Amino acid sequence: MSVIKKKFWDDVTSLWSLIVGLKVTGKNFVDKNVTLHYPRETVTSGQLEGFRGPLELIGKPKDPAKPKCIACMMCVTACPSKCITVVKAKAPKPTEAELQAMKEAEERGEKVNKPKAPKEPAKFLYDFSLCSLCGSCVENCPANALRYSSNVYLTVTDRKELKMDLLARLGAQAEAAVAAKAVESPKDVEAATTEKEAGTES
């Protein structure tokens, strides 16, 4: 009798696990489809939440073409894939007049302030073909100068194209933003003029 009971309960538990599995399948079957039919449909900004695209530099608020990066090399040190190369900017060479003035100041016993290197990168190279998108560089950046891009449509035919100059890319993004504002501003001026005229008529 105990063998029959055991067989019966085994069948019942197996049937219950089948019902639980079908419940999960049925719920996902009824839910809205997440997959997009590209190119008929495109990804919205809401769907990009949490997406990690290739890295990009963040520009300064007042000068978007210049990066917030201070060339501290923390991203290079933190990167396990060694896909980031940063070259620090060198101090500007003093002119002949500045050299002469420094020499004269030294002879008088005054403290000479030599030109210092700016805290910015001269080169910022990134190899996306090696990047594992682990986020160590973004998390360790003290200046918050790095972020993930939202470029979901990145495609290349040559692996060399995945080696990116992020400074050049930042400059191109800043130019595109200026061009977009220039296109929008005539419309804004026209709308403001129309509103003004409507206000004077009434």
C-alpha positions in Angstrom: 0.0 0.0 0.0 2.8 2.4 0.8 4.4 1.8 -2.7 1.1 2.8 -4.3 0.8 5.9 -2.1 4.4 7.0 -3.0 3.7 6.5 -6.7 0.5 8.5 -6.4 2.2 11.5 -4.6 5.1 11.4 -7.1 2.6 11.8 -9.9 0.7 14.6 -8.1 4.0 16.6 -7.4 5.1 16.1 -11.0 1.7 17.3 -12.2 1.9 20.3 -9.9 5.4 21.3 -11.2 4.0 21.1 -14.7 1.1 23.4 -13.8 3.6 25.9 -12.2 5.7 25.8 -15.4 2.7 26.3 -17.7 1.6 29.3 -15.5 5.0 31.0 -16.1 4.8 30.2 -19.8 1.2 31.5 -20.1 2.0 34.8 -18.3 5.0 35.5 -20.6 2.9 34.5 -23.7 0.2 37.0 -22.8 2.7 39.9 -21.9 3.7 42.5 -24.4 6.4 41.5 -26.8 9.8 43.1 -25.9 11.5 42.3 -29.2 11.5 45.1 -31.8 11.0 44.5 -35.5 13.9 46.6 -36.8 13.9 48.7 -39.1 10.1 49.0 -38.9 10.4 49.8 -35.2 13.1 51.8 -33.4 14.3 51.7 -29.8 12.8 54.5 -27.5 14.7 56.3 -24.8 12.6 54.4 -22.2 13.8 51.1 -23.5 17.4 52.2 -23.3 17.4 52.3 -19.5 20.3 50.2 -18.3 21.7 49.7 -21.8 25.6 49.8 -21.9 26.9 51.0 -25.2 30.5 52.0 -26.0 32.1 54.5 -23.6 32.1 58.2 -24.3 33.5 61.2 -22.6 31.3 63.8 -20.9 32.0 67.5 -21.8 32.3 70.4 -19.5 29.0 72.3 -18.9 30.4 75.6 -20.2 32.5 74.1 -23.0 31.0 70.7 -24.2 33.9 70.2 -26.7 36.3 69.9 -23.7 36.1 66.8 -21.5 35.7 66.8 -17.8 38.6 64.3 -17.7 41.5 65.4 -15.5 43.9 62.7 -16.9 44.3 61.1 -13.4 44.7 57.6 -15.1 42.2 55.9 -12.7 40.2 54.5 -15.6 43.3 53.0 -17.2 44.4 51.5 -13.8 40.9 50.1 -13.1 40.3 48.6 -16.6 40.8 44.7 -16.4 40.7 44.5 -20.3 43.4 47.2 -20.8 41.2 48.8 -23.5 41.7 52.4 -22.5 44.8 54.5 -23.4 45.2 58.0 -21.9 48.1 60.4 -22.7 48.4 63.3 -20.4 48.8 66.8 -21.9 52.3 68.2 -21.6 53.2 71.6 -20.2 53.4 74.3 -22.9 56.9 75.2 -23.9 57.8 78.7 -22.7 58.6 81.3 -25.4 62.0 83.0 -25.6 60.7 86.1 -23.8 59.3 83.9 -21.0 62.6 82.0 -20.7 64.5 85.3 -20.5 62.1 86.6 -17.8 62.5 83.3 -15.8 66.3 83.5 -16.0 66.3 87.1 -14.8 64.0 86.2 -11.9 66.3 83.3 -10.9 69.3 85.7 -10.9 67.4 88.1 -8.6 66.7 85.2 -6.3 62.9 85.2 -6.9 60.7 82.2 -7.1 60.1 81.1 -10.7 56.7 79.6 -11.6 57.3 77.3 -14.5 54.3 76.6 -16.8 52.4 73.6 -15.5 50.8 70.9 -17.6 47.0 71.3 -17.9 44.9 68.7 -16.2 43.4 67.3 -19.4 44.2 64.4 -21.7 46.1 65.0 -25.0 44.8 61.6 -26.3 42.0 59.4 -25.0 41.8 56.1 -27.0 39.3 53.3 -26.4 39.3 49.9 -28.0 35.7 48.6 -27.9 36.7 45.2 -29.3 38.5 44.5 -26.0 36.0 46.1 -23.7 33.8 43.8 -21.5 31.6 46.7 -20.4 32.3 45.9 -16.8 31.9 49.5 -15.6 35.1 49.7 -13.6 36.3 52.8 -15.4 32.9 54.6 -15.0 32.7 53.7 -11.3 36.3 54.7 -10.5 36.4 58.1 -12.4 36.7 60.8 -9.7 35.6 63.5 -12.2 32.5 61.7 -13.5 33.9 62.2 -17.0 32.9 58.8 -18.5 29.5 57.2 -19.3 28.0 54.6 -21.5 26.6 55.7 -24.8 23.1 54.8 -25.9 24.3 53.9 -29.5 22.3 50.6 -30.0 22.8 50.7 -33.8 26.7 50.5 -33.8 27.8 48.3 -36.7 31.2 48.0 -38.3 32.7 45.9 -41.1 36.3 46.2 -39.9 37.6 45.5 -36.3 39.9 48.5 -36.6 36.8 50.8 -36.6 36.2 49.7 -33.0 39.3 51.6 -31.9 37.8 55.0 -31.1 39.3 58.4 -30.4 36.9 59.6 -27.6 38.3 63.2 -27.8 37.4 63.5 -31.5 34.1 61.9 -30.8 33.3 64.4 -28.1 34.2 67.3 -30.4 31.9 65.9 -33.1 29.0 65.5 -30.6 29.5 69.1 -29.5 29.5 70.4 -33.1 26.3 68.3 -33.8 24.6 69.9 -30.7 25.6 73.4 -31.9 24.3 72.7 -35.4 21.0 71.3 -33.9 20.5 74.4 -31.8 21.2 76.6 -34.9 18.5 74.8 -36.8 16.0 75.1 -33.9 16.7 78.8 -33.1 15.1 80.3 -36.3 11.9 78.3 -35.5 12.0 79.7 -31.9 12.5 83.2 -33.2 9.6 82.8 -35.7 7.3 81.4 -32.9 8.2 84.2 -30.6 7.5 86.8 -33.3 4.1 85.2 -34.1 3.2 85.3 -30.4 4.2 88.9 -30.1 2.2 89.9 -33.2 -0.8 88.0 -31.8 -0.4 89.9 -28.5 -0.3 93.3 -30.2 -3.4 92.6 -32.4 -5.5 91.7 -29.3 
